[in-house]
Amino acid sequence: MKKIKGIIIGLIIGVVIGLWFGVNIGKDKSIFSNPFADNSIQDKIKQSGEKLIEKSGEVLEKGGKALQDKVNDAESNL
């Protein structure tokens, strides 16, 4: 009975710690930070800035590819 109680307590503690780490990993925070804390304004601005930079990079890549295709078409027509 004592072994079963120890196993059950160990499982409960493991699940709680696993959830704690999992939530933090899912939010891209350090593992030991508080998963219930709201993001600060600085963090929100930083995240939105990173998204903006990523999307603008994708747009620039598409524009560059389109320009390169036009140049290649113009060269082949000569």
C-alpha positions in Angstrom: 0.0 0.0 0.0 2.9 2.3 0.8 4.5 1.7 -2.6 1.2 2.4 -4.5 0.8 5.6 -2.6 4.3 6.7 -3.4 3.8 5.9 -7.1 0.5 7.8 -7.2 2.1 10.9 -5.5 5.1 10.7 -7.9 2.8 10.5 -10.9 0.8 13.5 -9.7 3.9 15.6 -9.1 5.3 14.5 -12.5 2.1 15.5 -14.3 2.0 18.9 -12.6 5.7 19.7 -13.4 5.2 18.4 -17.0 2.2 20.7 -17.5 4.1 23.6 -16.0 7.0 23.1 -18.4 4.7 22.3 -21.3 2.7 25.5 -21.0 5.9 27.5 -20.8 7.4 25.8 -23.9 4.2 26.4 -25.8 4.3 30.1 -24.9 8.0 30.3 -25.9 9.1 31.3 -22.4 11.8 29.9 -20.3 10.9 26.6 -18.6 10.9 27.9 -15.1 8.9 31.1 -15.6 5.4 31.5 -14.2 3.0 30.1 -16.8 0.0 32.1 -15.4 1.7 35.5 -15.7 0.4 37.8 -18.4 2.9 38.9 -21.1 4.2 42.3 -20.4 3.7 45.1 -22.9 7.3 44.9 -23.9 6.9 41.2 -24.7 3.8 41.8 -26.7 5.5 44.6 -28.7 8.5 42.3 -29.3 6.3 39.5 -30.5 4.4 41.7 -32.9 7.6 43.2 -34.2 9.0 39.8 -34.9 5.9 38.8 -36.8 6.0 42.0 -38.8 9.7 41.4 -39.7 9.0 37.8 -40.7 6.0 38.7 -42.9 7.9 41.6 -44.5 10.7 39.3 -45.3 8.3 36.9 -47.0 6.8 39.7 -49.1 10.3 40.9 -50.1 11.2 37.3 -51.2 8.1 37.0 -53.3 8.8 40.4 -54.9 12.4 39.5 -55.6 11.4 36.2 -57.2 8.8 38.0 -59.4 11.4 40.6 -60.5 13.9 37.9 -61.3 11.3 36.0 -63.4 10.6 39.2 -65.4 14.3 39.7 -66.0 14.7 36.1 -67.1 11.7 36.4 -69.5 13.1 39.7 -70.9 16.5 38.1 -71.5 15.0 35.1 -73.2 12.9 37.3 -75.5 16.1 39.1 -76.7 
